[in-house]
């Protein structure tokens, strides 16, 4: 991999953690292995990471708590959860916090690297795109800064999470047209499985809340197809 990307890896199972960090290093990544969430958080504050891979079940501080703290410090860094439990609630909880992906144990090392590379490709793709500004009714939406601003007033600006930003950018690119559900899932979540589809619904609800101040804008469900962002035509 290029530029020796840094990964924060939090895993309390020593054997698995060592295997993973050695495998990632063999693939050209720099992986810092932390045995619990507290050590992980200290490492996060001290270093600049390109991506965080967090085990959900950890002593001292679990993966969800750690992710929330990381999200408060940095809304952009991608987070992947490692979870032994295939509990829907767990996975949805992870997405609500702002996870980019999750992988359930047991998993293959190749699959983890594939997920990491897919997320980093997406993040990098966003950085190389020219700055895109959308006018959405009374809002201006800056996809580079992930800012949604009402009436041009910086005091009324909302900083979006990476997922909210990606989803709103897709909706804006297809404004007043149907955004196909499968297309959105594959573009943003890579996989259109049940959990990701549920997660997307959570994010649509969040975006509706953000856009609520302008009653001329709405995101409607098109049954069996996807979503449509309704915006007033520019005069």
C-alpha positions as CSV (number, residue, x, y, z in Angstrom):
1,X,0.0,0.0,0.0
2,X,1.1,3.6,-0.6
3,X,2.2,6.1,2.0
4,X,2.4,3.5,4.7
5,X,-1.1,4.0,6.0
6,X,-1.6,3.9,9.7
7,X,-4.2,1.7,11.3
8,X,-5.3,1.8,14.9
9,X,-6.1,-1.8,15.8
10,X,-7.9,-2.4,19.2
11,X,-8.3,-6.1,20.0
12,X,-8.1,-7.7,23.5
13,X,-7.5,-11.2,22.2
14,X,-3.7,-11.2,22.2
15,X,-3.3,-14.0,19.6
16,X,-5.8,-12.6,17.2
17,X,-4.4,-9.1,17.7
18,X,-0.9,-10.2,17.0
19,X,-1.9,-12.2,13.9
20,X,-3.9,-9.3,12.5
21,X,-1.2,-6.7,13.1
22,X,1.5,-8.9,11.6
23,X,-0.7,-9.6,8.6
24,X,-1.5,-5.9,8.1
25,X,2.2,-5.0,8.3
26,X,3.0,-7.7,5.8
27,X,0.5,-6.0,3.5
28,X,2.4,-2.7,3.9
29,X,0.3,-1.0,6.5
30,X,1.5,0.4,9.8
31,X,-0.7,-1.2,12.5
32,X,-0.6,-0.1,16.2
33,X,-2.1,-2.9,18.3
34,X,-3.9,-1.8,21.6
35,X,-5.2,-4.4,24.1
36,X,-8.2,-2.3,25.3
37,X,-10.2,0.8,24.6
38,X,-8.4,3.0,27.1
39,X,-5.0,2.3,25.6
40,X,-6.6,2.7,22.1
41,X,-8.0,6.1,23.0
42,X,-4.7,7.4,24.3
43,X,-3.0,6.1,21.1
44,X,-5.6,7.8,19.0
45,X,-5.1,11.2,20.6
46,X,-1.3,10.9,20.2
47,X,-1.1,9.7,16.6
48,X,-2.7,10.4,13.2
49,X,-4.5,7.3,11.9
50,X,-6.0,6.7,8.5
51,X,-8.5,4.1,9.8
52,X,-9.5,2.5,13.1
53,X,-10.4,-1.2,13.5
54,X,-12.1,-1.7,16.8
55,X,-13.2,-4.9,18.6
56,X,-16.6,-4.4,20.2
57,X,-16.1,-6.5,23.3
58,X,-13.0,-5.1,25.1
59,X,-12.1,-4.7,28.8
60,X,-11.9,-1.2,30.4
61,X,-13.6,0.5,27.5
62,X,-15.7,-1.3,24.8
63,X,-15.5,-0.6,21.1
64,X,-18.7,1.4,21.0
65,X,-17.6,3.8,23.8
66,X,-14.2,4.2,22.2
67,X,-15.8,4.9,18.8
68,X,-18.0,7.6,20.3
69,X,-14.9,9.3,21.8
70,X,-13.0,9.0,18.6
71,X,-16.0,10.5,16.7
72,X,-16.1,13.4,19.1
73,X,-12.4,14.1,18.4
74,X,-12.6,13.3,14.6
75,X,-15.8,13.0,12.6
76,X,-13.9,11.8,9.5
77,X,-11.6,8.9,10.4
78,X,-13.2,5.6,9.1
79,X,-14.1,3.1,11.7
80,X,-14.6,-0.7,11.3
81,X,-16.0,-2.8,14.1
82,X,-15.0,-6.3,14.8
83,X,-17.8,-8.1,16.4
84,X,-18.2,-11.7,17.6
85,X,-22.0,-11.2,18.0
86,X,-24.2,-11.2,14.9
87,X,-26.7,-9.2,16.9
88,X,-28.7,-6.8,14.7
89,X,-28.9,-4.3,17.6
90,X,-25.2,-4.3,18.0
91,X,-24.5,-3.6,14.4
92,X,-27.2,-1.0,14.1
93,X,-25.8,0.6,17.3
94,X,-22.4,0.7,15.6
95,X,-23.8,2.4,12.5
96,X,-25.6,5.0,14.7
97,X,-22.3,5.9,16.3
98,X,-20.9,6.4,12.8
99,X,-19.1,3.2,11.9
100,X,-18.2,2.8,8.2
101,X,-18.3,-1.0,8.3
102,X,-18.3,-4.0,10.6
103,X,-17.0,-7.5,10.2
104,X,-18.2,-10.5,12.2
105,X,-15.9,-13.1,13.7
106,X,-14.6,-15.5,12.5
107,X,-13.4,-13.6,9.4
108,X,-10.6,-14.1,7.0
109,X,-7.6,-11.7,7.1
110,X,-8.1,-11.2,3.4
111,X,-11.7,-10.0,3.9
112,X,-10.6,-7.5,6.6
113,X,-7.9,-6.1,4.2
114,X,-10.5,-6.0,1.4
115,X,-12.8,-3.9,3.6
116,X,-10.0,-1.6,4.7
117,X,-8.9,-1.0,1.1
118,X,-12.4,-0.4,-0.1
119,X,-13.0,2.3,2.6
120,X,-9.7,4.0,2.0
121,X,-10.3,4.0,-1.8
122,X,-13.6,5.7,-1.1
123,X,-12.0,8.3,1.3
124,X,-9.2,9.0,-1.2
125,X,-11.7,9.3,-4.1
126,X,-13.5,12.0,-2.1
127,X,-10.3,13.9,-1.5
128,X,-9.3,14.0,-5.1
129,X,-12.7,15.3,-6.3
130,X,-13.0,19.0,-6.8
131,X,-14.9,20.9,-4.2
132,X,-18.6,20.4,-4.8
133,X,-21.1,22.9,-3.5
134,X,-24.8,22.2,-3.8
135,X,-27.7,24.6,-3.3
136,X,-30.5,22.8,-1.6
137,X,-33.4,25.1,-1.1
138,X,-32.3,27.5,1.7
139,X,-29.2,25.4,2.4
140,X,-25.8,25.3,0.9
141,X,-24.0,22.0,1.1
142,X,-20.2,21.8,0.9
143,X,-19.3,18.1,0.4
144,X,-15.6,18.8,1.0
145,X,-16.0,20.4,4.4
146,X,-19.1,18.2,5.1
147,X,-21.0,21.3,6.1
148,X,-24.7,22.0,5.6
149,X,-25.4,25.7,6.1
150,X,-28.8,27.3,6.5
151,X,-29.4,30.8,4.9
152,X,-25.6,31.3,4.5
153,X,-25.3,31.8,8.2
154,X,-22.2,30.1,9.7
155,X,-23.9,30.0,13.1
156,X,-26.5,27.7,11.4
157,X,-24.0,25.3,10.0
158,X,-24.2,21.5,10.7
159,X,-21.1,19.4,10.4
160,X,-22.2,16.1,8.9
161,X,-20.7,12.7,9.6
162,X,-18.9,11.0,6.7
163,X,-21.9,8.7,6.0
164,X,-24.4,11.5,6.2
165,X,-22.2,13.5,3.8
166,X,-21.9,10.7,1.3
167,X,-25.6,10.0,1.3
168,X,-26.6,13.6,1.0
169,X,-24.1,14.1,-1.8
170,X,-25.7,11.2,-3.7
171,X,-29.2,12.5,-3.1
172,X,-28.1,16.0,-4.3
173,X,-26.5,14.5,-7.4
174,X,-29.9,12.9,-8.2
175,X,-32.1,15.7,-6.9
176,X,-35.7,15.4,-7.9
177,X,-34.9,12.0,-9.4
178,X,-35.1,8.5,-7.8
179,X,-31.9,7.5,-6.0
180,X,-31.9,3.7,-6.4
181,X,-31.5,2.0,-3.0
182,X,-29.2,-0.7,-4.3
183,X,-27.0,1.8,-6.0
184,X,-26.7,4.0,-2.9
185,X,-25.9,0.9,-0.7
186,X,-23.2,-0.4,-3.1
187,X,-21.7,3.1,-3.5
188,X,-21.5,4.0,0.2
189,X,-21.7,0.7,2.1
190,X,-20.2,-1.6,-0.6
191,X,-22.6,-4.3,0.3
192,X,-26.4,-4.1,0.1
193,X,-27.1,-6.6,2.9
194,X,-29.9,-6.3,5.5
195,X,-27.8,-4.5,8.1
196,X,-26.5,-1.9,5.7
197,X,-30.0,-1.3,4.4
198,X,-31.3,-0.7,7.9
199,X,-28.3,1.5,8.6
200,X,-29.1,3.6,5.5
201,X,-32.7,4.1,6.8
202,X,-31.1,5.5,10.1
203,X,-29.1,7.9,8.1
204,X,-32.0,9.0,5.9
205,X,-33.9,9.9,9.2
206,X,-30.9,11.9,10.4
207,X,-30.8,13.8,7.1
208,X,-34.5,14.6,7.2
209,X,-33.9,16.1,10.7
210,X,-31.0,18.3,9.4
211,X,-33.1,19.5,6.4
212,X,-36.3,20.1,8.5
213,X,-35.9,23.9,8.8
214,X,-36.7,24.3,5.1
215,X,-40.2,22.9,4.6
216,X,-39.8,23.0,0.8
217,X,-37.3,20.2,1.0
218,X,-38.1,16.6,1.7
219,X,-36.7,13.1,1.2
220,X,-39.4,10.7,0.2
221,X,-39.4,6.9,0.1
222,X,-40.2,5.5,-3.3
223,X,-41.5,2.1,-2.4
224,X,-39.4,-0.8,-3.7
225,X,-37.0,1.6,-5.4
226,X,-35.2,4.0,-3.2
227,X,-35.4,7.7,-2.2
228,X,-36.0,11.0,-3.8
229,X,-34.7,14.4,-2.6
230,X,-37.4,16.9,-3.5
231,X,-35.9,20.4,-3.8
232,X,-37.5,23.6,-5.3
233,X,-36.3,24.5,-8.7
234,X,-33.9,27.4,-8.8
235,X,-35.6,30.6,-10.0
